């Protein structure tokens, strides 16, 4: 699916998840593991197109956080092993 994205979107995602992966690699010092990073960033990445109730928004946020956590933890496999070389 990632390879079906427009090139600009793919480049942006590679850089974003490269940074998040780099932060996660230093979680022993900064306490920002993939789960914590996902909770912070997920609400700003994807959201429901129309206002809903608090229960639906909570469920949606949890799903997005799980997706973001997965992308951080597997960024090398998803975006390429050379993701660290972006820096």
C-alpha positions, 0 to 999 in steps of 0.5 A, spaced: 500 500 500 505 504 501 508 504 494 501 506 491 502 513 495 504 519 491 511 520 491 510 526 495 506 523 500 511 517 501 517 521 502 513 525 507 511 519 511 518 516 510 521 522 513 516 522 519 517 515 521 524 515 520 524 521 526 519 517 530 523 511 529 529 514 531 526 517 537 523 510 539 530 507 538 532 512 544 526 510 549 531 508 554 533 515 555 527 519 553 521 514 555 518 515 548 517 508 546 513 506 540 506 506 544 507 513 547 509 516 541 503 513 537 499 516 543 502 523 542 502 523 534 496 519 532 490 524 534 494 529 529 495 524 523 488 521 522 481 523 524 474 522 523 471 526 517 465 529 521 464 530 528 461 524 532 460 522 539 466 521 545 465 514 544 466 513 537 472 518 537 475 514 543 475 508 539 477 511 532 483 514 536 485 508 539 485 504 532 489 510 529 494 509 535 495 502 534 496 503 526 501 509 528 505 504 533 505 499 528 508 503 523 513 506 528 515 499 530 516 496 523 518 502 519 524 499 516 520 493 513 515 498 511 519 504 508 526 501 507 531 499 511 535 505 509 530 509 513 536 511 518 540 514 512 535 520 511 539 523 517 
